[in-house]
Amino acid sequence: MTRARMSRRQLMRSGAAAAAAVAFAGSAIAQTAYPNRPIRLIVPFAAGGSTDLSARLVAEFAGRELGQPIVVENKGGAGGSVGMEQVAKSDPDGYTIGMATVSTHGSNPAVYPKLKYDPIKDFAPVTNVVAIPSVLPYTRACRPRPCRSSSHWPRRTPANTRSRRPVRVRLAT
């Protein structure tokens, strides 16, 4: 019987392959399927609002699909900043998620200069749940003047309905 001899290079390659197999096998065994515990869904507004209702629908159906409950927690305050700050500071393990809105990621960075989270760096988008158009209603007696950026408004609006005098617009708070 003849003995097969391995060159030093072959021995190093096979040793490295064996070490890698052992290392990766240990990490594969240690990992469990996601999710293996309940998921927290933080809604940054009070219960009963449109964001809360959307979150509860998502939690119900996604929880069934994932096989784990999704617990909705309402953390309202500061236009949604309190709840989103809690999401941003949570472990990035996928077990704490949040319902972001136009106010939490669009308006709040402009309104609150000392916001404790970065809406771009601290979050990763998963999906768009709801798309809601924004509408600014007004009465016929108080038609606001169009901005210069919306110069298309006078062209598309009949001349008899356009206001020729400036109008002050007050937003209710």
Secondary structure as a PSIPRED ss2 file (coil, helix, strand):
# PSIPRED VFORMAT (PSIPRED V4.0)

   1 M C   1.000  0.000  0.000
   2 T C   1.000  0.000  0.000
   3 R C   1.000  0.000  0.000
   4 A C   1.000  0.000  0.000
   5 R C   1.000  0.000  0.000
   6 M C   1.000  0.000  0.000
   7 S C   1.000  0.000  0.000
   8 R H   0.000  1.000  0.000
   9 R H   0.000  1.000  0.000
  10 Q H   0.000  1.000  0.000
  11 L H   0.000  1.000  0.000
  12 M H   0.000  1.000  0.000
  13 R H   0.000  1.000  0.000
  14 S H   0.000  1.000  0.000
  15 G H   0.000  1.000  0.000
  16 A H   0.000  1.000  0.000
  17 A H   0.000  1.000  0.000
  18 A H   0.000  1.000  0.000
  19 A H   0.000  1.000  0.000
  20 A H   0.000  1.000  0.000
  21 A H   0.000  1.000  0.000
  22 V H   0.000  1.000  0.000
  23 A H   0.000  1.000  0.000
  24 F H   0.000  1.000  0.000
  25 A H   0.000  1.000  0.000
  26 G H   0.000  1.000  0.000
  27 S H   0.000  1.000  0.000
  28 A H   0.000  1.000  0.000
  29 I H   0.000  1.000  0.000
  30 A H   0.000  1.000  0.000
  31 Q C   1.000  0.000  0.000
  32 T C   1.000  0.000  0.000
  33 A C   1.000  0.000  0.000
  34 Y C   1.000  0.000  0.000
  35 P C   1.000  0.000  0.000
  36 N C   1.000  0.000  0.000
  37 R C   1.000  0.000  0.000
  38 P C   1.000  0.000  0.000
  39 I E   0.000  0.000  1.000
  40 R E   0.000  0.000  1.000
  41 L E   0.000  0.000  1.000
  42 I E   0.000  0.000  1.000
  43 V E   0.000  0.000  1.000
  44 P C   1.000  0.000  0.000
  45 F C   1.000  0.000  0.000
  46 A C   1.000  0.000  0.000
  47 A C   1.000  0.000  0.000
  48 G C   1.000  0.000  0.000
  49 G C   1.000  0.000  0.000
  50 S H   0.000  1.000  0.000
  51 T H   0.000  1.000  0.000
  52 D H   0.000  1.000  0.000
  53 L H   0.000  1.000  0.000
  54 S H   0.000  1.000  0.000
  55 A H   0.000  1.000  0.000
  56 R H   0.000  1.000  0.000
  57 L H   0.000  1.000  0.000
  58 V H   0.000  1.000  0.000
  59 A H   0.000  1.000  0.000
  60 E H   0.000  1.000  0.000
  61 F H   0.000  1.000  0.000
  62 A H   0.000  1.000  0.000
  63 G H   0.000  1.000  0.000
  64 R H   0.000  1.000  0.000
  65 E H   0.000  1.000  0.000
  66 L H   0.000  1.000  0.000
  67 G C   1.000  0.000  0.000
  68 Q C   1.000  0.000  0.000
  69 P C   1.000  0.000  0.000
  70 I E   0.000  0.000  1.000
  71 V E   0.000  0.000  1.000
  72 V E   0.000  0.000  1.000
  73 E E   0.000  0.000  1.000
  74 N E   0.000  0.000  1.000
  75 K C   1.000  0.000  0.000
  76 G C   1.000  0.000  0.000
  77 G C   1.000  0.000  0.000
  78 A H   0.000  1.000  0.000
  79 G H   0.000  1.000  0.000
  80 G H   0.000  1.000  0.000
  81 S H   0.000  1.000  0.000
  82 V H   0.000  1.000  0.000
  83 G H   0.000  1.000  0.000
  84 M H   0.000  1.000  0.000
  85 E H   0.000  1.000  0.000
  86 Q H   0.000  1.000  0.000
  87 V H   0.000  1.000  0.000
  88 A H   0.000  1.000  0.000
  89 K H   0.000  1.000  0.000
  90 S C   1.000  0.000  0.000
  91 D C   1.000  0.000  0.000
  92 P C   1.000  0.000  0.000
  93 D C   1.000  0.000  0.000
  94 G C   1.000  0.000  0.000
  95 Y C   1.000  0.000  0.000
  96 T E   0.000  0.000  1.000
  97 I E   0.000  0.000  1.000
  98 G E   0.000  0.000  1.000
  99 M C   1.000  0.000  0.000
 100 A C   1.000  0.000  0.000
 101 T C   1.000  0.000  0.000
 102 V H   0.000  1.000  0.000
 103 S H   0.000  1.000  0.000
 104 T H   0.000  1.000  0.000
 105 H H   0.000  1.000  0.000
 106 G H   0.000  1.000  0.000
 107 S H   0.000  1.000  0.000
 108 N H   0.000  1.000  0.000
 109 P H   0.000  1.000  0.000
 110 A H   0.000  1.000  0.000
 111 V H   0.000  1.000  0.000
 112 Y C   1.000  0.000  0.000
 113 P C   1.000  0.000  0.000
 114 K C   1.000  0.000  0.000
 115 L C   1.000  0.000  0.000
 116 K C   1.000  0.000  0.000
 117 Y C   1.000  0.000  0.000
 118 D C   1.000  0.000  0.000
 119 P C   1.000  0.000  0.000
 120 I C   1.000  0.000  0.000
 121 K C   1.000  0.000  0.000
 122 D C   1.000  0.000  0.000
 123 F C   1.000  0.000  0.000
 124 A C   1.000  0.000  0.000
 125 P C   1.000  0.000  0.000
 126 V C   1.000  0.000  0.000
 127 T C   1.000  0.000  0.000
 128 N C   1.000  0.000  0.000
 129 V C   1.000  0.000  0.000
 130 V C   1.000  0.000  0.000
 131 A C   1.000  0.000  0.000
 132 I C   1.000  0.000  0.000
 133 P C   1.000  0.000  0.000
 134 S C   1.000  0.000  0.000
 135 V C   1.000  0.000  0.000
 136 L C   1.000  0.000  0.000
 137 P C   1.000  0.000  0.000
 138 Y C   1.000  0.000  0.000
 139 T C   1.000  0.000  0.000
 140 R H   0.000  1.000  0.000
 141 A H   0.000  1.000  0.000
 142 C H   0.000  1.000  0.000
 143 R C   1.000  0.000  0.000
 144 P C   1.000  0.000  0.000
 145 R C   1.000  0.000  0.000
 146 P C   1.000  0.000  0.000
 147 C C   1.000  0.000  0.000
 148 R H   0.000  1.000  0.000
 149 S H   0.000  1.000  0.000
 150 S H   0.000  1.000  0.000
 151 S C   1.000  0.000  0.000
 152 H H   0.000  1.000  0.000
 153 W H   0.000  1.000  0.000
 154 P H   0.000  1.000  0.000
 155 R H   0.000  1.000  0.000
 156 R H   0.000  1.000  0.000
 157 T C   1.000  0.000  0.000
 158 P C   1.000  0.000  0.000
 159 A H   0.000  1.000  0.000
 160 N H   0.000  1.000  0.000
 161 T H   0.000  1.000  0.000
 162 R C   1.000  0.000  0.000
 163 S C   1.000  0.000  0.000
 164 R C   1.000  0.000  0.000
 165 R C   1.000  0.000  0.000
 166 P C   1.000  0.000  0.000
 167 V C   1.000  0.000  0.000
 168 R C   1.000  0.000  0.000
 169 V C   1.000  0.000  0.000
 170 R C   1.000  0.000  0.000
 171 L C   1.000  0.000  0.000
 172 A C   1.000  0.000  0.000
 173 T C   1.000  0.000  0.000
